[in-house]
Amino acid sequence: MPVLAIAHRAGNSLAGLRTANKLGVDVIECDVHQFRGRLEVRHLKSAGPLPFLWDRWELASASAPRLGLAELLAADEHGTTFMLDLKGGRGTSVGRSVASLLHEVGHHRDVLVCGRRWSSVDALAHLPYVRRVLSARNRVELSRLVQRLPTQPTYGVSVHRSLLDPATVEALHRHVEVVMTWPVNDVATLDRLLDIGVTGIISDEDEILAELIGRR
């Protein structure tokens, strides 16, 4: 199986969706937030009652138009495989809302669902077309992930590149089909990760995704 080329955050806008599809990636990732009962796709986080969205040094008006997950799915004309990165706090509400929406819009093609809040990802496990991907950003999460996989098999994992070495990748592959990592935004990093057995590359850079696709 070829290494998956995954366009990081490309599904957070319709322009990004079109560009990634034209490039020919395997998977388009988007960040799914639930805000006032609506599922939105965006990287920026809400700030409760405050009138802005934020992430580190970036601010945007909360009144600006926001792309809904239903709108994103409806706009797809290429049979895209999406990876829905579930955001938000603890609990399963986002996962349950995504499950309901997929049923309502009749989206029954394969879809990857990932997140660091595993309970929310697990809330979609009953859907036959959902492939669960459990994420780990730090060593505590990775340790928990390694302990969980032998007893609760899943399709894949998404682990930050700083946590991966040959032994860790080999151990993860014993229990999952795909070991993904992010961010992979230069050729040297791409080569290192491919050499240790990573099978899913998540990149913000079109050039890196094109390089990966061109090596097939």
C-alpha positions in Angstrom: 0.0 0.0 0.0 1.4 3.4 -0.9 2.2 5.9 1.8 -0.9 8.2 2.3 -0.5 11.8 1.2 -2.7 13.8 3.6 -3.4 17.5 3.1 -3.3 19.2 6.5 -6.2 21.6 7.1 -7.0 21.7 3.4 -10.6 20.9 4.2 -11.0 24.1 6.3 -11.9 26.0 3.2 -13.5 25.3 -0.2 -10.4 26.8 -1.9 -8.2 24.4 0.0 -10.4 21.5 -0.9 -10.2 22.3 -4.6 -6.4 22.8 -4.5 -5.8 19.5 -2.7 -8.1 17.5 -5.0 -6.3 19.0 -8.0 -3.0 17.9 -6.5 -4.3 14.4 -6.2 -3.8 13.7 -2.4 -5.3 10.6 -0.8 -6.9 12.3 2.2 -8.0 15.8 3.0 -8.0 16.8 6.7 -10.2 19.4 8.3 -10.7 20.6 11.9 -14.2 20.1 13.2 -15.6 22.3 16.0 -19.0 22.4 17.5 -20.3 25.9 18.1 -23.8 26.7 19.3 -25.1 23.4 17.9 -23.5 23.8 14.5 -20.5 21.8 13.2 -17.9 24.1 11.7 -14.6 23.4 9.9 -11.9 25.8 10.9 -8.5 25.9 12.6 -9.1 28.9 14.8 -10.7 28.3 18.2 -13.7 30.2 19.7 -13.3 32.3 22.8 -16.6 31.7 24.6 -18.6 34.9 24.6 -15.8 37.0 23.3 -16.3 38.2 19.7 -13.2 36.7 18.1 -11.6 33.4 17.0 -7.9 32.8 17.9 -4.9 30.6 17.8 -1.6 31.7 19.3 -0.9 35.0 17.6 -3.8 34.9 15.1 -7.1 36.6 15.7 -10.2 36.8 13.5 -13.7 38.2 14.0 -16.2 35.8 15.3 -18.8 37.3 13.0 -16.9 36.3 9.8 -18.6 33.6 7.7 -17.7 30.1 8.8 -17.7 27.0 6.7 -20.0 24.2 8.0 -19.1 20.6 7.8 -22.4 19.9 6.0 -21.4 22.6 3.4 -18.0 21.1 3.0 -19.4 17.6 2.3 -22.0 19.0 -0.1 -19.3 20.9 -2.0 -17.2 17.8 -2.7 -17.3 16.7 -6.3 -14.5 14.2 -6.3 -15.4 11.5 -3.8 -12.8 12.9 -1.4 -11.7 10.8 1.5 -11.9 13.3 4.4 -10.2 13.0 7.8 -12.3 14.8 10.4 -10.1 16.0 13.3 -12.5 16.4 16.2 -11.8 19.4 18.3 -13.3 20.6 21.6 -13.2 19.6 25.3 -13.8 16.3 27.0 -16.8 14.2 26.3 -18.4 12.7 23.3 -20.7 15.5 22.1 -18.7 16.4 19.0 -18.4 12.8 17.9 -22.0 12.1 18.4 -23.0 15.2 16.5 -20.7 14.2 13.6 -22.3 10.7 13.6 -25.7 12.3 13.4 -24.7 14.7 10.6 -23.1 11.9 8.5 -26.3 10.0 8.8 -28.5 13.0 7.9 -26.6 13.9 4.8 -26.2 10.3 3.6 -22.4 10.4 3.6 -21.6 6.7 3.7 -18.2 6.7 1.9 -15.2 5.9 3.9 -14.2 8.7 6.3 -11.3 8.9 8.7 -12.1 10.4 12.1 -9.2 11.4 14.4 -8.6 13.4 17.5 -6.7 13.6 20.8 -10.1 13.2 22.6 -10.4 9.5 22.0 -13.8 9.2 23.6 -15.2 11.5 21.0 -13.6 9.4 18.2 -15.0 6.3 19.8 -18.5 7.7 19.6 -18.4 7.0 15.8 -17.0 3.5 16.1 -20.4 1.9 15.3 -20.5 3.4 11.8 -19.2 0.8 9.3 -17.7 3.5 7.0 -15.7 5.3 9.8 -12.0 4.5 10.3 -10.8 5.6 13.7 -7.5 7.3 14.0 -6.2 8.1 17.5 -3.9 11.0 17.9 -1.0 11.7 20.3 0.8 15.0 20.6 3.0 14.4 23.7 4.7 11.5 25.4 2.0 11.0 28.0 -0.6 10.5 25.2 1.7 8.2 23.3 2.2 6.0 26.4 -1.5 5.7 26.8 -1.9 5.0 23.2 0.6 2.1 23.3 -1.2 0.6 26.3 -4.6 0.9 24.6 -3.9 -0.5 21.1 -3.5 -4.2 22.0 -6.9 -4.3 23.6 -8.8 -1.9 21.4 -7.6 -2.3 17.8 -8.1 0.7 15.5 -7.4 1.6 11.9 -4.6 4.1 12.5 -2.7 6.5 14.7 -1.6 10.0 14.2 1.5 10.8 16.2 3.6 14.0 16.3 6.8 13.6 14.4 8.9 14.5 17.5 7.7 11.3 19.2 8.6 8.8 16.5 11.7 6.6 16.2 12.1 3.2 14.4 11.2 1.2 17.5 8.1 3.2 18.2 6.8 3.0 14.6 7.4 -0.7 14.6 5.5 -1.2 17.8 2.6 0.8 16.5 2.5 -1.1 13.3 1.8 -4.3 15.2 -1.7 -3.0 16.0 -2.7 -0.5 13.3 -2.8 -0.4 9.5 -1.5 3.2 9.2 1.0 5.2 11.3 0.6 8.9 10.4 2.6 11.8 11.5 2.7 15.6 11.3 3.9 18.2 10.5 6.0 17.1 7.6 6.9 20.3 5.7 10.4 19.7 4.2 12.1 16.9 2.2 14.7 16.0 4.8 11.9 15.3 7.4 9.9 13.4 4.8 12.9 11.2 4.0 13.6 10.5 7.7 10.0 9.5 8.4 9.7 7.3 5.4 12.9 5.5 6.3 11.5 4.6 9.7 8.3 3.2 8.3 5.7 5.9 8.6 2.8 5.2 6.3 0.8 8.5 6.4 2.4 11.9 5.8 0.4 14.9 7.0 1.7 18.1 5.4 0.8 21.8 5.0 3.0 22.1 1.9 1.8 21.3 -1.6 5.4 20.7 -2.7 5.9 18.0 -0.1 2.7 16.2 -0.9 3.5 16.4 -4.7 7.0 15.0 -3.9 5.5 12.1 -2.0 2.9 11.4 -4.8 5.6 11.7 -7.4 7.7 8.9 -5.8 5.1 6.3 -6.3 
